[in-house]
């Protein structure tokens, strides 16, 4: 936003300064989100810390499955842009899976179109982070309120979802805010199946299936989803 100069005296100058301050304050509130303990934001804000290094030697990684057995919807069906390889690091051998919520508004729609639109909103907001230095949406998979699984960042690329713990860490995000809503049965069934399959493919033990708040001081993935994850790891994933 640019404020054009005026030549109508001190009053106009004060109004211009006030407008700038209001814009900056509104912008700061708009981008707060998943990376903090507050859950009132309208856009997710995962915490990233790695810096892409173009000169690094190629890393040999396990080949990701082209499709999970859960029938994940391909990235090309929702993303309106491609990953930017120069802004990402190659995934290291996978050792962890981390579960998140998107931390935006409550989201209960079972519409495929609504889920697709929400994912694209998240992708675009991630690309704007830190002056546009990031290569894609930060998560590798997403699960919507209907239980559909969506492919997000390709598994060949390191994610951007937990500070200092992105290496070898698959990010799975549940669409919605589980401080404000309860996770439903369809989502839990899909999450359980997705986690079970990733654990099997990459030999990840249940002790390395975590939630965001178990890595850092954050409300993510929300109280309802955190309780569900605690129970799931004791029973169906054990």
Beta strands, then each sheet from edge to edge (+ up, - down):
strand 1: 96-101
strand 2: 141-143
strand 3: 149-151
strand 4: 169-174
strand 5: 209-211
sheet 1: 3+ 2- 4- 1- 5-
end
